[in-house]
Amino acid sequence: MKQKIIKNIKNIISEIGNVTTGEMQSESSQVYKNRATHHSCSLVEGYNFDNITVIEYVHETEVNLFYAPYEDLTIWQLKRVFSELKEFAELNEKS
């Protein structure tokens, strides 16, 4: 199931290019692997063909950026990513 969703995500990325949650005007970013504490959190902030961009924040300050595979996301997260990307692609197609 995960691989099918990832394939669909990559198909959209191949059409629209790399995109960030800011560009998509997402309501929120996904938490990466529940790595949130009172002082820090890691959020998925971008989608590339090969991977996701994760930014680690400490007290709202960016302290680290790294790339991770789509497989690290849960099925629920992947479904949300696919839905947001699909909506974003459709809106840009109409523009």
C-alpha positions in Angstrom: 0.0 0.0 0.0 2.8 2.4 0.9 4.6 1.9 -2.3 1.6 2.6 -4.4 1.0 5.9 -2.6 4.7 6.8 -2.9 4.5 6.0 -6.6 1.5 8.4 -7.0 3.3 11.1 -5.0 6.4 10.8 -7.3 4.2 11.0 -10.4 2.8 14.3 -9.2 6.3 15.6 -8.2 7.6 14.6 -11.7 4.9 16.9 -13.2 5.1 19.9 -10.9 8.6 19.7 -9.6 9.9 19.9 -6.0 7.6 21.8 -3.7 7.6 23.0 -0.1 4.7 23.1 2.4 5.0 26.9 2.3 4.5 26.9 -1.5 1.5 24.7 -1.1 0.2 26.8 1.8 -0.4 23.7 3.9 -2.2 24.2 7.1 0.6 22.5 9.0 3.7 20.4 8.4 3.9 16.7 9.2 5.9 15.7 12.3 8.7 13.5 11.3 8.8 10.2 13.2 7.2 11.7 16.3 10.4 13.5 17.1 8.8 16.4 18.9 9.7 17.4 22.4 8.9 20.5 24.5 12.0 22.2 23.0 12.4 20.7 19.6 10.6 19.1 16.7 11.4 17.7 13.2 8.9 18.7 10.5 8.5 17.6 6.9 8.9 20.8 5.0 9.4 19.7 1.4 8.7 17.0 -1.1 11.3 16.0 -3.8 11.1 13.2 -6.3 13.6 11.0 -4.3 12.8 12.0 -0.7 11.3 14.4 1.8 13.0 17.4 3.3 13.0 17.5 7.1 13.9 20.5 9.2 14.6 20.2 12.9 13.6 23.2 15.0 14.6 24.1 18.6 12.5 26.9 20.0 11.3 27.8 16.4 14.9 28.2 15.2 16.1 25.9 12.4 19.0 23.9 13.6 19.3 21.0 11.1 18.1 20.1 7.6 18.2 16.5 6.3 16.5 14.3 3.7 14.7 11.1 4.5 12.9 8.5 2.4 9.1 8.6 1.9 9.0 5.2 3.5 9.7 6.8 6.9 6.2 8.4 6.8 3.1 6.5 7.9 0.4 5.4 5.5 -1.9 8.2 7.0 0.8 10.8 6.4 1.5 9.6 2.9 -2.2 9.8 2.1 -2.3 13.4 3.4 0.8 14.3 1.3 -0.7 12.8 -1.8 -4.0 14.6 -1.2 -2.3 18.0 -0.7 0.0 17.5 -3.7 -2.9 16.5 -5.9 -4.9 19.6 -4.9 -1.9 21.8 -5.3 -1.2 20.4 -8.8 -4.9 20.9 -9.8 -4.9 24.5 -8.6 -1.7 25.3 -10.5 -3.1 23.6 -13.6 -6.1 26.0 -13.6 -3.9 29.1 -13.2 
